[in-house]
Amino acid sequence: MLERPWSCISLLLASIYIARAQSDLSDTSILLQASFATEAGWNTSVDLCSWPGITCNNRRVKSIELYGSVTGSLPDAWSQLTQLSMISLTGAYRSTFTQTFESTWYGFTGSLPQSWSSLTQLETIDLTGNRLNGSLPSSWSALTQMSSINLEDCYLTGSLPESWSNLTLLKELDLSYNQGLNGSLPSAWSSLSQLSNLTLGSTGVTGFLPPSWSQLAQLASLDVSSTSLSGTLPDAWSNLTQLKTLTMTQYGSKRFRGSLPSSWSSMIHLTLLDMSGHDIDGEIPASWANMTNLLDLDLSSTRVTGPLESLINMTKLNSVQLKNASLTGTLPDTLSLQLSTIELDSNTLTGTLPSGWSTLSKMEEIDLSSNNLTGTLPDSWANISLTGIIDLSSNNLTGTLPNSWGNNSRLGNSSGFSIYLNNNLLTGTLPGSWSALPMYSVWLFGNKLTGTLPSSWGNISMIEEIDASNNSLTGSLPSTWQNVVKGAYGLTLANNSLTGTLPSAWTGIWMERLLLQNNHLTGTLPDTWGKNNLTYIDLRNNDLTGSLPDSWSATQLPYLGLQENNISGTLPDSWSFAGETALYMSFKGNKLSGTLPSSWSNWTQVQFLDFEDNQLEGSLPQSWATMQILNYIGLASNSFNGSLPSSWNKSHLLEYISVSGNRLSGTLPDFWKNLTMLNFLSFGDNSLSGYLPPSWSAMSRLRYISFSANFFHGSVPNSWSNWTQVQEMGLDQNQLSGTIPQMANLAVLNATSNKLSYSSLADLPASLKVVYLANNSLTGTFPQPNQLPANLTVLDLSNNLLSGALPQALPANLTVLNVSQNQLTGSLPTQWQRLAELRLDDTALTGVLPDAWSEWGSNTSNSIQLSLVNNNLHGQVPRMWVEQFCLAVTHDFSEQVLFEPTPLQLDFYQGDIAHSSRDESVFVPIGSPITLVAQHASINVTLNGNLLSFSYQDPNSICGIPNAIRNSALLWGAFLVLILGTIIGVHLWLRHKKDFSIPRFLTRLTLLSSIQGNQKVQLSKVVATAMWVFLTDVVWFVYSQVTDIITIHQVFSSGQRRYAFILLAILLLPFLLVMLLVARVCVKHVQSKIFTTCRGRCNSVMCNVIAIAIGLALSPFLFLALYVAMLIQAIGVSRQHHFLHSFCDLTTMYRAKSIVESVFNALPQAIIQTKLYTMGNDPNGIHVYINTPLFLASVFSSLASILSTIALLMIELYQFQYGTFNFLKRLIDLDPLV
């Protein structure tokens, strides 16, 4: 009885063992089916539960973890591992080292197995970094025990399965970096009540944020950054009160919009909020001050306007990033003392820097760059405890650099910091105290700093970079900066006014970049700089002299810029030892001589060489073919000779070659066809000859090529039509014939002065925009618009053999046309559009000038050049031209400023006589052909060599000013001048009439006294000066009077004699009145002499007649003597005479008189002359049109001139008669009159 129970138990144990053995055997066989089993180290010789990556529970496989060690696909058979709870199969790169480091990727491919949905015990899946494909299996919704899924960066596609809402125990889901995932966020996922971490960043999901997700009560972290989500921020998400991090950074075009929800203030556990890059606008809600646990806030690249005061209560804030937003207003005086980073750059903040920030004690970065901040740098900021960066660049800060920042400052502490103050308005000098600051980098460029470089800055211990370029610094480079050049990474002092030499004390330079361009440095390149660590040195645009030092041959210098200096001497052979380190070398614009060293062929890694504009000579070295990665070589404007090196075809990376302006000869090397990377090639101004090589068609990347000013002949090869990238070609000044082949993108062609022989311009390349074909052998007729390139803007066909008539239309885009010196016939087309320049000189065109062309000069700010010289045009210049350009054509040689309403110049030629108005109006001679150049604000017209004439008969308005308004203004203006002159004259007469009675006047003339003894006048100099002024006035007076007489003669000849006599009277009346006044004085003086001499021995009538005759004869001489005496008095008399105090200095009076006379004399001339309009070839001669109001205005102004002249003369005689006539007595020794 007892044996049977034991046998049952034994049987049961045996069955259990067999079952376990079978299950163990089953899991083993399942795992061994995987294609990567061997690679994973799985084999039957080792117990299953000891296999790499395998964890068992009760002999069943519980987890599989393989990290970047195998490759293959995900096995479907694993669905039979029913006890499996975790699968972790991450992909990764693994590095190996043989001779070099190599990275190999290990991981899984294929799709996610649908069959795994049977793994009902599965809790964790981590397939990060694999290269899978396909979509997320909806069947995985059966994995109800799942708590964590990580499928980051697995190349998955498709949409997010709604069915996964059944995974109610899911806590973590990471689908980030799967750009192929798309579709909207499933609203049904709101049932994932245990979800705490959801990462969907860098996927392609679209649509809106589901309001229903507000039910995810346990959600602590959400990342939807860099997706295609859009719409507004849901207010309902205020229920996500457990949320700690919310990352929504966006870099694409799809963005959230609207305002920040004030209800989100309930997210009181939030520590990180990143919503940068969205179209969110408005203010930061004041209620967000309740987010007291917020540590990091990033609203950069939004349109949030502030205010920043909302951040004050966030006392735990560690980082605030609001760069490139729309912040306005000023900076708050206080901030969280826990702040380490504040980035508010690229906004429109105003105001000054808050001094209250001096209490910040944990700062690592302050970035306020690119705002509109003003004011000075606060002294108190020296107390900020900062160990990272202060960036205040690109503001409007003024004032000086505070000395206090360098005195016992907490800036940088002992860890160092960088300061960026570039692009402000800072002034003053560089503070020497800053040498105590532990600065890594200091950027001060783009300010207005002055003064010298502080020698104490050589003691800055941690300096890595100094950039003070683009200021007004002066002085020399301090030799004490030896520590700077040894320890710093770069020193930039470009674009200042530094002088002096390069310090030879700077030895052992360890920095990599030294930029000193655009200063006034002199001297030579120091030999002591021969051994250094510089990789980039720029000394261009200075005044350096001397030669290139041999010692620099030891310098491993990839970049050297010495262009635009005065360095002379030869190129050192020793520099060849730079070898493979030389990359960029520019010697342009110096005075280097000698030849190009063949030894520099060692520069096998050089990419840029520029020797342009020097005095180099000799041949181009064949050995330089070793520079096989050279892409730029400039040799223009030297004196190289010889031929082009055929071996240079080995430099197959060359993109730019310029050898123009040398003495090269020979032919173009056929081997250069291998330079297929070339895009710029210039051979201009040499002595090259021969044919253009057809094989060069292989240079398919050419964009610019020039063969100008050589001796090439033959035709342009048809094979060059392969140059589909060429945009500009210069073939001018050669002996080429034939035509230009079609090139797909050729826009500019200059083939002037060749032997091209187009019979039809329709064969020109269709892509052309600018064409110069002057001085060739073109025949046929001028082409119709549809036969020319559609985009043509400039066309020069001058000096060819074109014939026939001009077409009635031109290409729509044409603005410049020159067809001069051809055999054209017919008339000018009336329908041509406005051109900027048109030249049709020396053709056989006939007909008249089209009225429609006169509109070309209207409503444009661009100038127009129109030349129709030496044709057979006839008729009148279009009246619209005259009115459009405000041409008032009269005769005047006086060079006085005439009444001219707009800037204008008229040049007229008759025979060899040229008259230029110099911004005045000019008389047009009658008869023979004329030349007209009318330069207006918007047009220049040349019409010489034709039979043209003007016809301008006083239109209703000139330049838009109606005659009635103009006449009234002139009339009333002249009348007002007359009234004022009359009032002044009458007032002076009434005030001083007793002094002007003849007896008193004569008596005053007799009160002559000698010059005071203490007056030391250098009479020779005074008289010489006075005579020079006198002769100048006489010449001017004669010139102006002759001009006026010619004008009167013109009016008289036109038949308007009445007006001519009136003008003559106006001209002579002031002169006659003055002469009569002087003559009366002379007559009285002569009468007194005669009566005294005769003592009654002659009758009074005879004495009076004799006195009058002699007085009139002497009056001109007395007038001139009086005039000279007045000048001498004005120039040289001592100021001790009592008569000077009564009014003013005689010099001032004389000048005032001259100015007044000039104004009053010019006004009537201008008014009258604007009425003289000519008829060029009119057989009736000149027609004068004078209307009554304008004539009366001229008469009134002339009368005013007469009255003012007389009044001034009386004042002079009264105020200055003592001194003037004292000089007169001394000079001509007149006897007393009584």
Secondary structure in CASP SS format (residue, H / E / C, confidence):
PFRMAT SS
TARGET T0000
AUTHOR 0000-0000-0000
METHOD secondary structure of the structure
MODEL  1
M C 1.00
L C 1.00
E H 1.00
R H 1.00
P H 1.00
W H 1.00
S H 1.00
C H 1.00
I H 1.00
S H 1.00
L H 1.00
L H 1.00
L H 1.00
A H 1.00
S H 1.00
I H 1.00
Y H 1.00
I H 1.00
A H 1.00
R H 1.00
A H 1.00
Q H 1.00
S H 1.00
D H 1.00
L H 1.00
S H 1.00
D H 1.00
T H 1.00
S H 1.00
I H 1.00
L H 1.00
L H 1.00
Q C 1.00
A C 1.00
S C 1.00
F C 1.00
A H 1.00
T H 1.00
E H 1.00
A H 1.00
G C 1.00
W C 1.00
N C 1.00
T C 1.00
S C 1.00
V C 1.00
D C 1.00
L H 1.00
C H 1.00
S H 1.00
W C 1.00
P C 1.00
G C 1.00
I E 1.00
T E 1.00
C E 1.00
N E 1.00
N C 1.00
R C 1.00
R E 1.00
V E 1.00
K E 1.00
S E 1.00
I E 1.00
E E 1.00
L E 1.00
Y E 1.00
G C 1.00
S C 1.00
V C 1.00
T C 1.00
G E 1.00
S E 1.00
L C 1.00
P C 1.00
D H 1.00
A H 1.00
W H 1.00
S H 1.00
Q H 1.00
L C 1.00
T C 1.00
Q C 1.00
L C 1.00
S C 1.00
M E 1.00
I E 1.00
S E 1.00
L E 1.00
T E 1.00
G C 1.00
A E 1.00
Y E 1.00
R E 1.00
S E 1.00
T E 1.00
F E 1.00
T C 1.00
Q C 1.00
T C 1.00
F E 1.00
E E 1.00
S E 1.00
T E 1.00
W E 1.00
Y E 1.00
G C 1.00
F E 1.00
T E 1.00
G E 1.00
S E 1.00
L C 1.00
P C 1.00
Q H 1.00
S H 1.00
W H 1.00
S H 1.00
S H 1.00
L C 1.00
T C 1.00
Q C 1.00
L C 1.00
E C 1.00
T E 1.00
I E 1.00
D E 1.00
L C 1.00
T C 1.00
G C 1.00
N C 1.00
R E 1.00
L E 1.00
N E 1.00
G C 1.00
S C 1.00
L C 1.00
P C 1.00
S H 1.00
S H 1.00
W H 1.00
S H 1.00
A H 1.00
L C 1.00
T C 1.00
Q C 1.00
M C 1.00
S C 1.00
S E 1.00
I E 1.00
N E 1.00
L C 1.00
E C 1.00
D C 1.00
C C 1.00
Y C 1.00
L C 1.00
T E 1.00
G E 1.00
S E 1.00
L C 1.00
P C 1.00
E H 1.00
S H 1.00
W H 1.00
S H 1.00
N H 1.00
L C 1.00
T C 1.00
L C 1.00
L C 1.00
K C 1.00
E E 1.00
L E 1.00
D E 1.00
L C 1.00
S C 1.00
Y C 1.00
N C 1.00
Q C 1.00
G E 1.00
L E 1.00
N E 1.00
G C 1.00
S E 1.00
L C 1.00
P C 1.00
S H 1.00
A H 1.00
W H 1.00
S H 1.00
S H 1.00
L C 1.00
S C 1.00
Q C 1.00
L C 1.00
S C 1.00
N E 1.00
L E 1.00
T E 1.00
L C 1.00
G C 1.00
S C 1.00
T C 1.00
G C 1.00
V C 1.00
T E 1.00
G E 1.00
F C 1.00
L C 1.00
P C 1.00
P H 1.00
S H 1.00
W H 1.00
S H 1.00
Q H 1.00
L C 1.00
A C 1.00
Q C 1.00
L C 1.00
A C 1.00
S E 1.00
L E 1.00
D E 1.00
V C 1.00
S C 1.00
S C 1.00
T C 1.00
S E 1.00
L E 1.00
S C 1.00
G E 1.00
T E 1.00
L C 1.00
P C 1.00
D H 1.00
A H 1.00
W H 1.00
S H 1.00
N H 1.00
L C 1.00
T C 1.00
Q C 1.00
L C 1.00
K C 1.00
T E 1.00
L E 1.00
T E 1.00
M C 1.00
T C 1.00
Q C 1.00
Y C 1.00
G C 1.00
S C 1.00
K C 1.00
R C 1.00
F E 1.00
R E 1.00
G E 1.00
S E 1.00
L C 1.00
P C 1.00
S H 1.00
S H 1.00
W H 1.00
S H 1.00
S H 1.00
M C 1.00
I C 1.00
H C 1.00
L C 1.00
T C 1.00
L E 1.00
L E 1.00
D E 1.00
M C 1.00
S C 1.00
G C 1.00
H C 1.00
D E 1.00
I E 1.00
D E 1.00
G E 1.00
E E 1.00
I C 1.00
P C 1.00
A H 1.00
S H 1.00
W H 1.00
A H 1.00
N H 1.00
M C 1.00
T C 1.00
N C 1.00
L C 1.00
L C 1.00
D E 1.00
L E 1.00
D E 1.00
L C 1.00
S C 1.00
S C 1.00
T C 1.00
R E 1.00
V E 1.00
T E 1.00
G E 1.00
P C 1.00
L H 1.00
E H 1.00
S H 1.00
L H 1.00
I C 1.00
N C 1.00
M C 1.00
T C 1.00
K C 1.00
L C 1.00
N C 1.00
S E 1.00
V E 1.00
Q E 1.00
L C 1.00
K C 1.00
N C 1.00
A C 1.00
S C 1.00
L C 1.00
T C 1.00
G C 1.00
T C 1.00
L C 1.00
P C 1.00
D C 1.00
T C 1.00
L C 1.00
S C 1.00
L C 1.00
Q C 1.00
L C 1.00
S C 1.00
T E 1.00
I E 1.00
E E 1.00
L C 1.00
D C 1.00
S C 1.00
N C 1.00
T C 1.00
L C 1.00
T C 1.00
G C 1.00
T C 1.00
L C 1.00
P C 1.00
S H 1.00
G H 1.00
W H 1.00
S H 1.00
T H 1.00
L C 1.00
S C 1.00
K C 1.00
M E 1.00
E E 1.00
E E 1.00
I E 1.00
D E 1.00
L C 1.00
S C 1.00
S C 1.00
N C 1.00
N C 1.00
L C 1.00
T C 1.00
G C 1.00
T C 1.00
L C 1.00
P C 1.00
D H 1.00
S H 1.00
W H 1.00
A H 1.00
N H 1.00
I C 1.00
S C 1.00
L E 1.00
T E 1.00
G E 1.00
I E 1.00
I E 1.00
D E 1.00
L C 1.00
S C 1.00
S C 1.00
N C 1.00
N C 1.00
L C 1.00
T C 1.00
G C 1.00
T C 1.00
L C 1.00
P C 1.00
N H 1.00
S H 1.00
W H 1.00
G H 1.00
N C 1.00
N C 1.00
S C 1.00
R C 1.00
L E 1.00
G C 1.00
N C 1.00
S C 1.00
S C 1.00
G C 1.00
F E 1.00
S E 1.00
I E 1.00
Y E 1.00
L C 1.00
N C 1.00
N C 1.00
N C 1.00
L C 1.00
L C 1.00
T C 1.00
G C 1.00
T C 1.00
L C 1.00
P C 1.00
G H 1.00
S H 1.00
W H 1.00
S H 1.00
A H 1.00
L C 1.00
P C 1.00
M E 1.00
Y E 1.00
S E 1.00
V E 1.00
W E 1.00
L C 1.00
F C 1.00
G C 1.00
N C 1.00
K C 1.00
L C 1.00
T C 1.00
G C 1.00
T C 1.00
L C 1.00
P C 1.00
S H 1.00
S H 1.00
W H 1.00
G H 1.00
N H 1.00
I C 1.00
S C 1.00
M C 1.00
I C 1.00
E C 1.00
E E 1.00
I E 1.00
D E 1.00
A C 1.00
S C 1.00
N C 1.00
N C 1.00
S C 1.00
L C 1.00
T C 1.00
G C 1.00
S C 1.00
L C 1.00
P C 1.00
S H 1.00
T H 1.00
W H 1.00
Q H 1.00
N H 1.00
V H 1.00
V H 1.00
K H 1.00
G H 1.00
A C 1.00
Y C 1.00
G E 1.00
L E 1.00
T E 1.00
L C 1.00
A C 1.00
N C 1.00
N C 1.00
S C 1.00
L C 1.00
T C 1.00
G C 1.00
T E 1.00
L C 1.00
P C 1.00
S C 1.00
A C 1.00
W C 1.00
T C 1.00
G C 1.00
I C 1.00
W C 1.00
M C 1.00
E C 1.00
R E 1.00
L E 1.00
L E 1.00
L C 1.00
Q C 1.00
N C 1.00
N C 1.00
H C 1.00
L C 1.00
T E 1.00
G C 1.00
T C 1.00
L C 1.00
P C 1.00
D H 1.00
T H 1.00
W H 1.00
G H 1.00
K C 1.00
N C 1.00
N C 1.00
L C 1.00
T C 1.00
Y E 1.00
I E 1.00
D E 1.00
L C 1.00
R C 1.00
N C 1.00
N C 1.00
D C 1.00
L C 1.00
T C 1.00
G C 1.00
S C 1.00
L C 1.00
P C 1.00
D H 1.00
S H 1.00
W H 1.00
S H 1.00
A H 1.00
T C 1.00
Q C 1.00
L C 1.00
P C 1.00
Y E 1.00
L E 1.00
G E 1.00
L C 1.00
Q C 1.00
E C 1.00
N C 1.00
N C 1.00
I C 1.00
S E 1.00
G E 1.00
T C 1.00
L C 1.00
P C 1.00
D H 1.00
S H 1.00
W H 1.00
S H 1.00
F H 1.00
A H 1.00
G H 1.00
E H 1.00
T H 1.00
A C 1.00
L C 1.00
Y E 1.00
M E 1.00
S E 1.00
F C 1.00
K C 1.00
G C 1.00
N C 1.00
K E 1.00
L E 1.00
S E 1.00
G E 1.00
T C 1.00
L C 1.00
P C 1.00
S H 1.00
S H 1.00
W H 1.00
S H 1.00
N H 1.00
W C 1.00
T C 1.00
Q C 1.00
V C 1.00
Q C 1.00
F E 1.00
L E 1.00
D E 1.00
F C 1.00
E C 1.00
D C 1.00
N C 1.00
Q E 1.00
L E 1.00
E E 1.00
G E 1.00
S C 1.00
L C 1.00
P C 1.00
Q H 1.00
S H 1.00
W H 1.00
A H 1.00
T H 1.00
M C 1.00
Q C 1.00
I C 1.00
L C 1.00
N C 1.00
Y E 1.00
I E 1.00
G E 1.00
L C 1.00
A C 1.00
S C 1.00
N C 1.00
S E 1.00
F E 1.00
N E 1.00
G E 1.00
S C 1.00
L C 1.00
P C 1.00
S H 1.00
S H 1.00
W H 1.00
N H 1.00
K H 1.00
S C 1.00
H C 1.00
L C 1.00
L C 1.00
E C 1.00
Y E 1.00
I E 1.00
S E 1.00
V C 1.00
S C 1.00
G C 1.00
N C 1.00
R E 1.00
L E 1.00
S E 1.00
G E 1.00
T C 1.00
L C 1.00
P C 1.00
D H 1.00
F H 1.00
W H 1.00
K H 1.00
N H 1.00
L C 1.00
T C 1.00
M C 1.00
L C 1.00
N C 1.00
F E 1.00
L E 1.00
S E 1.00
F C 1.00
G C 1.00
D C 1.00
N C 1.00
S E 1.00
L E 1.00
S E 1.00
G E 1.00
Y C 1.00
L C 1.00
P C 1.00
P H 1.00
S H 1.00
W H 1.00
S H 1.00
A H 1.00
M C 1.00
S C 1.00
R C 1.00
L C 1.00
R C 1.00
Y E 1.00
I E 1.00
S E 1.00
F C 1.00
S C 1.00
A C 1.00
N C 1.00
F E 1.00
F E 1.00
H E 1.00
G E 1.00
S E 1.00
V C 1.00
P C 1.00
N H 1.00
S H 1.00
W H 1.00
S H 1.00
N H 1.00
W C 1.00
T C 1.00
Q C 1.00
V C 1.00
Q C 1.00
E E 1.00
M E 1.00
G E 1.00
L C 1.00
D C 1.00
Q C 1.00
N C 1.00
Q E 1.00
L E 1.00
S E 1.00
G E 1.00
T C 1.00
I C 1.00
P C 1.00
Q C 1.00
M C 1.00
A C 1.00
N C 1.00
L C 1.00
A C 1.00
V E 1.00
L E 1.00
N E 1.00
A C 1.00
T C 1.00
S C 1.00
N C 1.00
K E 1.00
L E 1.00
S C 1.00
Y C 1.00
S C 1.00
S C 1.00
L H 1.00
A H 1.00
D H 1.00
L C 1.00
P C 1.00
A C 1.00
S C 1.00
L C 1.00
K C 1.00
V E 1.00
V E 1.00
Y E 1.00
L C 1.00
A C 1.00
N C 1.00
N C 1.00
S C 1.00
L C 1.00
T C 1.00
G C 1.00
T E 1.00
F C 1.00
P C 1.00
Q C 1.00
P H 1.00
N H 1.00
Q H 1.00
L C 1.00
P C 1.00
A C 1.00
N C 1.00
L C 1.00
T C 1.00
V E 1.00
L E 1.00
D E 1.00
L C 1.00
S C 1.00
N C 1.00
N C 1.00
L C 1.00
L C 1.00
S E 1.00
G E 1.00
A E 1.00
L C 1.00
P C 1.00
Q C 1.00
A C 1.00
L C 1.00
P C 1.00
A C 1.00
N C 1.00
L C 1.00
T C 1.00
V E 1.00
L E 1.00
N E 1.00
V C 1.00
S C 1.00
Q C 1.00
N C 1.00
Q E 1.00
L E 1.00
T E 1.00
G C 1.00
S C 1.00
L C 1.00
P C 1.00
T C 1.00
Q C 1.00
W C 1.00
Q C 1.00
R C 1.00
L C 1.00
A C 1.00
E E 1.00
L E 1.00
R E 1.00
L C 1.00
D C 1.00
D C 1.00
T C 1.00
A C 1.00
L C 1.00
T E 1.00
G E 1.00
V C 1.00
L C 1.00
P C 1.00
D H 1.00
A H 1.00
W H 1.00
S H 1.00
E H 1.00
W H 1.00
G H 1.00
S C 1.00
N C 1.00
T C 1.00
S C 1.00
N C 1.00
S C 1.00
I C 1.00
Q E 1.00
L E 1.00
S E 1.00
L C 1.00
V C 1.00
N C 1.00
N C 1.00
N E 1.00
L E 1.00
H E 1.00
G E 1.00
Q E 1.00
V C 1.00
P C 1.00
R H 1.00
M H 1.00
W H 1.00
V H 1.00
E H 1.00
Q H 1.00
F C 1.00
C C 1.00
L C 1.00
A C 1.00
V C 1.00
T C 1.00
H C 1.00
D C 1.00
F C 1.00
S C 1.00
E C 1.00
Q C 1.00
V C 1.00
L C 1.00
F C 1.00
E C 1.00
P C 1.00
T C 1.00
P C 1.00
L C 1.00
Q E 1.00
L E 1.00
D E 1.00
F E 1.00
Y E 1.00
Q E 1.00
G C 1.00
D C 1.00
I E 1.00
A E 1.00
H E 1.00
S E 1.00
S C 1.00
R C 1.00
D C 1.00
E C 1.00
S C 1.00
V C 1.00
F C 1.00
V C 1.00
P C 1.00
I C 1.00
G C 1.00
S C 1.00
P C 1.00
I E 1.00
T E 1.00
L E 1.00
V E 1.00
A E 1.00
Q E 1.00
H C 1.00
A C 1.00
S C 1.00
I C 1.00
N E 1.00
V E 1.00
T E 1.00
L C 1.00
N C 1.00
G C 1.00
N E 1.00
L E 1.00
L E 1.00
S E 1.00
F C 1.00
S E 1.00
Y C 1.00
Q C 1.00
D C 1.00
P C 1.00
N C 1.00
S E 1.00
I E 1.00
C C 1.00
G C 1.00
I E 1.00
P E 1.00
N H 1.00
A H 1.00
I H 1.00
R H 1.00
N H 1.00
S H 1.00
A H 1.00
L H 1.00
L H 1.00
W H 1.00
G H 1.00
A H 1.00
F H 1.00
L H 1.00
V H 1.00
L H 1.00
I H 1.00
L H 1.00
G H 1.00
T H 1.00
I H 1.00
I H 1.00
G H 1.00
V H 1.00
H H 1.00
L H 1.00
W H 1.00
L H 1.00
R H 1.00
H H 1.00
K H 1.00
K H 1.00
D H 1.00
F H 1.00
S C 1.00
I H 1.00
P H 1.00
R H 1.00
F H 1.00
L H 1.00
T H 1.00
R H 1.00
L H 1.00
T H 1.00
L C 1.00
L C 1.00
S C 1.00
S C 1.00
I C 1.00
Q C 1.00
G C 1.00
N C 1.00
Q C 1.00
K C 1.00
V C 1.00
Q C 1.00
L H 1.00
S H 1.00
K H 1.00
V H 1.00
V H 1.00
A H 1.00
T H 1.00
A H 1.00
M H 1.00
W H 1.00
V H 1.00
F H 1.00
L H 1.00
T H 1.00
D H 1.00
V H 1.00
V H 1.00
W H 1.00
F H 1.00
V H 1.00
Y H 1.00
S H 1.00
Q H 1.00
V H 1.00
T H 1.00
D H 1.00
I H 1.00
I H 1.00
T H 1.00
I H 1.00
H H 1.00
Q H 1.00
V H 1.00
F H 1.00
S H 1.00
S C 1.00
G C 1.00
Q C 1.00
R H 1.00
R H 1.00
Y H 1.00
A H 1.00
F H 1.00
I H 1.00
L H 1.00
L H 1.00
A H 1.00
I H 1.00
L H 1.00
L H 1.00
L H 1.00
P H 1.00
F H 1.00
L H 1.00
L H 1.00
V H 1.00
M H 1.00
L H 1.00
L H 1.00
V H 1.00
A H 1.00
R H 1.00
V H 1.00
C H 1.00
V H 1.00
K H 1.00
H H 1.00
V H 1.00
Q H 1.00
S H 1.00
K H 1.00
I H 1.00
F H 1.00
T H 1.00
T H 1.00
C H 1.00
R C 1.00
G C 1.00
R C 1.00
C C 1.00
N C 1.00
S H 1.00
V H 1.00
M H 1.00
C H 1.00
N H 1.00
V H 1.00
I H 1.00
A H 1.00
I H 1.00
A H 1.00
I H 1.00
G H 1.00
L H 1.00
A H 1.00
L H 1.00
S H 1.00
P H 1.00
F H 1.00
L H 1.00
F H 1.00
L H 1.00
A H 1.00
L H 1.00
Y H 1.00
V H 1.00
A H 1.00
M H 1.00
L H 1.00
I H 1.00
Q H 1.00
A H 1.00
I H 1.00
G H 1.00
V C 1.00
S C 1.00
R C 1.00
Q C 1.00
H C 1.00
H H 1.00
F H 1.00
L H 1.00
H C 1.00
S C 1.00
F C 1.00
C C 1.00
D C 1.00
L H 1.00
T H 1.00
T H 1.00
M H 1.00
Y H 1.00
R H 1.00
A H 1.00
K H 1.00
S H 1.00
I H 1.00
V H 1.00
E H 1.00
S H 1.00
V H 1.00
F H 1.00
N H 1.00
A H 1.00
L H 1.00
P H 1.00
Q H 1.00
A H 1.00
I H 1.00
I H 1.00
Q H 1.00
T C 1.00
K C 1.00
L E 1.00
Y E 1.00
T C 1.00
M E 1.00
G C 1.00
N C 1.00
D C 1.00
P C 1.00
N C 1.00
G C 1.00
I C 1.00
H E 1.00
V E 1.00
Y C 1.00
I C 1.00
N C 1.00
T H 1.00
P H 1.00
L H 1.00
F H 1.00
L H 1.00
A H 1.00
S H 1.00
V H 1.00
F H 1.00
S H 1.00
S H 1.00
L H 1.00
A H 1.00
S H 1.00
I H 1.00
L H 1.00
S H 1.00
T H 1.00
I H 1.00
A H 1.00
L H 1.00
L H 1.00
M H 1.00
I H 1.00
E H 1.00
L H 1.00
Y H 1.00
Q H 1.00
F H 1.00
Q H 1.00
Y H 1.00
G H 1.00
T H 1.00
F H 1.00
N H 1.00
F H 1.00
L H 1.00
K H 1.00
R H 1.00
L H 1.00
I H 1.00
D C 1.00
L C 1.00
D C 1.00
P C 1.00
L C 1.00
V C 1.00
END
